[in-house]
Amino acid sequence: MPKMKSNSGAKKRFKKTGSGKIKRKKAFKSHILTKKSSKRKRNLRQSTLVDKTDEKAVKRLIPYS
């Protein structure tokens, strides 16, 4: 059986944790930052986990990572 292909965009956006969950960065931190408060921008720096409802779909996109 041939190897599956990983989705290139997903490879760059998601990482697997040691326990098998999927880690992601938060959105809305790329531009139009002047109107956002410092607290909000600071919280957007932190990574978070993909919701369990989306986890199966994301794992399918990155089968080998």
N, C-alpha and C positions, 0 to 999 in steps of 0.2 A: 504494500500500500504506500502511495507517495506521501511525502511530508506535507503537512498543512502549512499554509502561508499565514504568518502573523500580519495583522493590519498595521501598516507603517505609522499611521497617525496615532493609533492606540499605544504602540510601543513607546512613543515619545511622551505620552501623557500619563501612563499608569505604571505603577510598580507593585509587585507582590510583596506582602509583609511575610515575616517568618511563620505566622500562623495561617497564611494562605488568603488573608483578606487583601483587598485592592486599595492602594493608597492613591490619592489624587490631589492636585493643587486646586485652590479656590479660583473662581472666575471673577471678573470685574476689577482686575488689578492692572490692566494694560494701558489705559488712557483715560482722559477726562478725570484726572485725580485731584484737581484743585477744589472741586466742590465736595469731595469726600473727606470726612473727618479723619484726623490722625489715628484715632482709635479704630475706626473702621478699616483703614488701610493696614494697620498693624495686625489686625485679626485676619485679614486676607492673605498675609504672608504665610500663615501656618497651613500645613497640609492636613487633609482630613481623609476619612474613609469613604469609599463608594457605598451608597445605600444598598442594603441586601436585595432589594427588588431589581437593581441593575447589575448586581455582581455576576450573575450567570452569563449575561450578554457580554460583559467586558472580558470575562475569563475566556469566552469563546474567541474573542478577537486576539488575545495574546496567549496562545496555547503553550508556548515553550518558555515563558518567562517566570 
